[in-house]
Amino acid sequence: MKTRLALAVAVVLGLSLVPGTSAVTPPANTPDLSQMALRVTDLPAGAKVAKQRYVKPDGALAEYDREFKSGTARVGKARLLDLENDIEIHRSADEAAFNFDQFRAVVSTKKGRQAFAQLFAREIGSSSPFGKSKVTAGKPLGLGAGDDSIALPFAVRTPLGVIRVVIALHRTDRVLSFLVMVGGFNAKLPTSAARTIAKPVAQHMHDGLSPINAVLPTIAGTVQVNQTLTAAAGTWKNGPAKLTYQWQHCDATGANCAAIPGATTPMYVVQATDAGATLRVIETATNTVGSATATSLQTAAVIP
């Protein structure tokens, strides 16, 4: 992950530290990171996006950045001078976990937090239009979002007042979310505010990594008592590791469906009790992140 811990504050202080990377095209078959990033609908009314794009990743498989217009985003009553959410997808959950653990290992120590504060101060440097600034880092806080999460607060003391910044990192499987929140001059911005933003992003990441159905399962065979029907698997994105089935018995119109006890394999022998009814099969795809279901079309009415 790029070293951008001071970028949001740098923008506020008039520095030119925005990453110098142009928009790129993500690798084929990569989950849609734009749907995982913080959305306007996750925030109170009035939030507007300033810039969003895929950028060249720094070690990751792909990266998508979304920046909000200054002053348009709020967390509770706190209006933010700047808000950015960067989403990175790595080649494996282990790789993403390693990157997260490196960040946590540093900010979990007093020396590490001091080092980040010094980095902040150096990034701001003498280019600030407000004169010399002093940066201090507070204690990290877990956010309860995704598989791992941590947030770190900073206070940037300028001659015109204090700017509070919260930086948060959280992981779901092989995806990392990096949040930068910048409060107004002398405005309160508690570290816990990052939890409000991180949780919907973590849900987007979970949804984006779970199996997504592209083509429904189908049923082959003669729809008649004592004949065998076979469910052909649907097409799924995000590599489901396991497919399971549940056959259902419905009325002649395809309504009032109920699970058929014990009918949990891809093949089903039509029973006498199915005569006149229609049948369908529910396919459940499961991967390391979650599960999703897809339901086939109804069969014709079963022939006695």
PyMOL commands that set and color helices and strands:
alter all, ss='L'
color gray80, all
select helices_A, chain A and resi 7-12+33-35+40-42+93-107+110-127+193-209+272-274
alter helices_A, ss='H'
color red, helices_A
select strands_A, chain A and resi 49-55+62-68+74-75+78-89+134-137+148-158+161-172+175-185+212-215+218-220+228-232+235-237+242-250+258-259+267-269+278-286+291-295
alter strands_A, ss='S'
color yellow, strands_A
deselect
rebuild
show_as cartoon
